[in-house]
């Protein structure tokens, strides 16, 4: 199978959890999530099955404190840390997930992060990477103040190198559109511009430009976007590459 950075057209639109459960069996598994953010998908993968044990890492200290206040996820342990230095024993994890977070790893640490993922996975374990594709209406708004093309390309190269080098086997590559909704620009401002993992400093002029572009997509029930996503599902070989 040849890996592709992007694909057009993408006909499938769905929540990411549908893709996750179509590709992976998570019941009874030790799951590691790297870059859990606000723990939205953490909650879903932890509660949408049985006997799932999740360790969720987040490098943003502010968000980690907020995640630590969650009291209704007994099968989730939240830890502060990054993918380049995973606090887990060798071969102790069944599935590693990075939901739209690999491109947030500094490019010079991506290869090290892949090495760490390979270390903590047992032979035959799976690594699930989803990454936003640099395209679409939402991306055109985001790139006005936060252009991620370079880091998204670097993330793809890191995953592809992991496959080309034999460290992982490519099991599947899936493309889908993930729906996202904002009630209004204030909601977008809080969730995206004001995200604690980034320090967005917008001038008054740029802020108004972003507001104007966003408001072009607002209707009676807010603003709806479909973000194109690529998923690469990898498997750690049972034998190390020669």
SELOPA-716264 format. One record per residue (C-alpha): residue in one letter; x, y, z. Coordinates in pm, whole numbers. Layout:
! residues N
REC residuo      u      v      w
REC       A      X      Y      Z
...
END
This chain:
! residues 242
REC residuo      u      v      w
REC       X      0      0      0
REC       X    136    342    -99
REC       X     99    614    164
REC       X    -56    942     53
REC       X    -37   1281    219
REC       X   -388   1369     99
REC       X   -665   1242   -122
REC       X   -948   1402   -313
REC       X  -1235   1370   -312
REC       X  -1309   1237     36
REC       X  -1658   1091     37
REC       X  -1686    978    398
REC       X  -1800   1217    673
REC       X  -1826   1085   1027
REC       X  -1711   1124   1385
REC       X  -1358    991   1437
REC       X  -1473    734   1689
REC       X  -1645    549   1403
REC       X  -1310    519   1225
REC       X  -1135    414   1545
REC       X  -1379    133   1616
REC       X  -1378     21   1253
REC       X  -1000    -21   1264
REC       X   -928   -130   1621
REC       X  -1061   -365   1887
REC       X  -1003   -181   2216
REC       X  -1188   -393   2471
REC       X   -950   -549   2722
REC       X   -661   -336   2599
REC       X   -397   -116   2757
REC       X   -434    208   2560
REC       X   -196    504   2557
REC       X   -318    838   2421
REC       X    -53   1098   2345
REC       X   -166   1460   2336
REC       X   -512   1409   2483
REC       X   -602   1780   2485
REC       X   -941   1838   2648
REC       X   -986   1461   2680
REC       X  -1289   1454   2452
REC       X  -1182   1143   2260
REC       X  -1025   1005   2577
REC       X  -1371    993   2731
REC       X  -1522    823   2428
REC       X  -1261    551   2391
REC       X  -1262    489   2767
REC       X  -1640    450   2793
REC       X  -1750    306   2456
REC       X  -1655    -51   2542
REC       X  -1552   -282   2824
REC       X  -1237   -340   3029
REC       X  -1041    -58   2865
REC       X   -748     93   3051
REC       X   -626    432   2926
REC       X   -321    639   3010
REC       X   -367    988   2862
REC       X    -66   1219   2831
REC       X    -84   1594   2774
REC       X    214   1829   2750
REC       X     13   2147   2811
REC       X     30   2202   3188
REC       X   -286   2415   3202
REC       X   -494   2154   3023
REC       X   -337   1874   3227
REC       X   -456   2040   3549
REC       X   -806   2065   3405
REC       X   -798   1700   3302
REC       X   -688   1608   3652
REC       X  -1014   1750   3784
REC       X  -1214   1487   3590
REC       X  -1359   1247   3845
REC       X  -1587   1017   3646
REC       X  -1330    826   3439
REC       X  -1200    561   3678
REC       X  -1026    367   3401
REC       X   -821    667   3283
REC       X   -495    792   3430
REC       X   -394   1142   3322
REC       X    -22   1219   3312
REC       X    183   1523   3219
REC       X    432   1450   2943
REC       X    517   1442   2576
REC       X    550   1170   2315
REC       X    928   1204   2305
REC       X    962   1068   2662
REC       X    679    829   2746
REC       X    646    719   3109
REC       X    568    356   3032
REC       X    762     31   3041
REC       X    892   -142   2729
REC       X    627   -351   2556
REC       X    356   -261   2806
REC       X    100   -106   2568
REC       X   -145   -266   2325
REC       X   -254     46   2134
REC       X   -102    395   2107
REC       X   -325    673   1976
REC       X   -233   1020   1858
REC       X   -548   1207   1760
REC       X   -440   1509   1552
REC       X   -144   1562   1784
REC       X    173   1439   1610
REC       X    206   1767   1422
REC       X    213   1947   1759
REC       X    535   1764   1848
REC       X    840   1980   1761
REC       X    972   1845   1427
REC       X   1315   1767   1570
REC       X   1145   1539   1826
REC       X    910   1352   1591
REC       X   1155   1072   1511
REC       X   1231   1028   1880
REC       X    858   1016   1953
REC       X    810    739   1696
REC       X   1098    549   1861
REC       X    927    587   2199
REC       X    597    463   2061
REC       X    773    157   1917
REC       X    946     97   2252
REC       X    631     95   2467
REC       X    424   -115   2226
REC       X    448   -489   2252
REC       X    518   -689   1937
REC       X    205   -686   1724
REC       X     70   -373   1896
REC       X    -91    -92   1701
REC       X    -15    277   1656
REC       X   -305    494   1537
REC       X   -221    838   1396
REC       X   -484   1082   1273
REC       X   -370   1409   1118
REC       X   -561   1701    963
REC       X   -499   1754    594
REC       X   -392   2102    489
REC       X   -711   2181    296
REC       X  -1070   2295    345
REC       X  -1262   2599    465
REC       X  -1164   2561    831
REC       X   -799   2536    736
REC       X   -826   2857    533
REC       X   -937   3038    848
REC       X   -679   2875   1072
REC       X   -386   2946    841
REC       X   -451   3321    868
REC       X   -293   3313   1214
REC       X   -155   2961   1253
REC       X    -20   2805    934
REC       X     51   2438   1005
REC       X    150   2316    661
REC       X    518   2268    748
REC       X    455   2072   1070
REC       X    176   1864    917
REC       X    407   1768    630
REC       X    679   1681    881
REC       X    437   1458   1074
REC       X    349   1269    757
REC       X    716   1221    672
REC       X    785   1089   1022
REC       X    510    828    994
REC       X    611    732    641
REC       X    975    692    749
REC       X    863    464   1032
REC       X    702    240    771
REC       X    978    267    509
REC       X   1243    180    769
REC       X   1055   -133    874
REC       X    996    -13   1229
REC       X    622    -44   1164
REC       X    398   -210    909
REC       X    124     -3    744
REC       X   -206   -179    812
REC       X   -444     76    663
REC       X   -473    438    555
REC       X   -816    598    580
REC       X   -941    940    476
REC       X  -1257   1099    614
REC       X  -1414   1436    689
REC       X  -1460   1516   1057
REC       X  -1754   1750   1126
REC       X  -1691   2036   1367
REC       X  -1937   2298   1489
REC       X  -1904   2636   1658
REC       X  -2198   2828   1800
REC       X  -2049   3160   1691
REC       X  -1718   3343   1656
REC       X  -1689   3375   2033
REC       X  -1696   2996   2059
REC       X  -1425   2968   1792
REC       X  -1221   3237   1968
REC       X  -1231   3049   2297
REC       X  -1164   2701   2160
REC       X   -914   2775   1884
REC       X   -752   3118   1915
REC       X   -749   3092   2293
REC       X   -629   2730   2308
REC       X   -384   2700   2596
REC       X   -144   2477   2401
REC       X    -54   2768   2171
REC       X     21   3135   2224
REC       X   -165   3307   1942
REC       X    -86   3678   1936
REC       X   -317   3838   1680
REC       X   -303   4205   1596
REC       X   -635   4388   1603
REC       X   -630   4398   1223
REC       X   -564   4025   1188
REC       X   -822   3941   1454
REC       X  -1089   4127   1255
REC       X   -977   3953    936
REC       X  -1018   3614   1105
REC       X  -1358   3716   1244
REC       X  -1477   3830    902
REC       X  -1362   3509    731
REC       X  -1522   3293   1002
REC       X  -1853   3480    993
REC       X  -1888   3399    624
REC       X  -1969   3044    738
REC       X  -2217   3130   1013
REC       X  -2584   3051    965
REC       X  -2884   3016   1196
REC       X  -2735   2727   1392
REC       X  -2374   2843   1399
REC       X  -2081   2751   1176
REC       X  -2030   2398   1046
REC       X  -1707   2271    892
REC       X  -1580   1938    764
REC       X  -1211   1888    838
REC       X  -1035   1641    606
REC       X   -842   1386    811
REC       X   -588   1115    724
REC       X   -557    811    950
REC       X   -252    585    936
REC       X   -284    260   1129
REC       X     53     96   1190
REC       X    152   -231   1355
REC       X    476   -311   1534
REC       X    629   -620   1371
REC       X    666   -938   1571
REC       X   1035   -940   1476
REC       X   1262   -632   1462
REC       X   1374   -519   1115
REC       X   1707   -658    999
END
